[in-house]
Amino acid sequence: MLKKTPSQDSNSNPSFIGIYDNVLSAEECDELISFFHSSDKRMGGFQSKQGYVVDYEIKKNVEINNAFLSKTPEIAPKTICNCIRKYKKEYSSLDHIFKWQLQNDYTFQMLEGKDDGYKQWHTEHCPGELSKRILAWMIYLNDAESGTEFMHFPTVEAKQGRCIIWPSAFTHLHRSVPNKSLKYIMSGWFSFV
C-alpha cells in the first residue's frame, strides 16, 4: 500500500491559500492601527523598471514609509511566525526547499476611498530582487467590505484579525476587491535567503 503524501490527502487545500482567523485580538489590531497613524507615511506605489512608481490607475493607498517588522510592535512578526508554522504543517514540502525566511520589509497600508487599492492583477514574484519571494502574507486589521480577489481561487474576505498566506508566483494572481470602506492591511513576504 502506498503512503499518502500531503498532496494526495483528501483534506488538503488545493488553493494553497492558508486562512487563519482570530490571530490578533481587536485590541491588538487597534494597537497596530495606532502605530500606523503615528508613523511617517507616503502615497502607495509599486516597484517597476523605473524604481518606485506612484500611479493611481494601478494602485492607490496611503502606506507607512519604509516599513520594517523590526520597527513594528512585536505582536505583528510574532503573529506572522505563528501562522507560517501552521502553513508549513499543511504544506510540509516547504521543508524540502532552499533556506527561506520572513522578510523584514513589508507594506502597511490604509485604503479609504472607493477608488483605493491595488487594482491591477499582479503577483508578488517579479524579476530582480523580488524573484526570491516564495510566499506572501497579509493581515486584515479591521472588518472591511472589500477583500482580496484571486484570479483562479475564491475571494478572501477582509476580516479583523485574519491572516492569509499564499504562493507568490503566477498561479496566485490577485488584486484588491473594489474598495467600499476604510480598510487597514499589513502585507509582506517570505523569501529565499
GILINNOR-V604595 format. One line per field, one symbol per residue. psi: psi as a letter, one per 40 degrees, with the letter a starting at -180 (. if undefined). burial: + if it has 24 or more other ideal C-beta (glycine too) atoms within 12 Angstrom, else -. Layout:
psi: ???
burial: ???
This chain:
psi: hihhideeheeiheefhhhhifeiiddddddddddddeihiihiaihadeahhhheddhhihihhghhdeeihdddddddddddddddddgedeeeiihiihidiihhihhdieeiigeihiiehiiadeeehdiiihhheihieiahhhdeiiihihhhehhihiieadefhiihhhieahhhihiaihii.
burial: ------------+--+++++--++---++--++-++--+----++++-----------++++++--+-+--++-+++-++++++-++--++--+-------++-+++++++----++++--++++----+--++++++++++-+-+++++-----+-+++++++++++---+-++++-+--++++++++++--
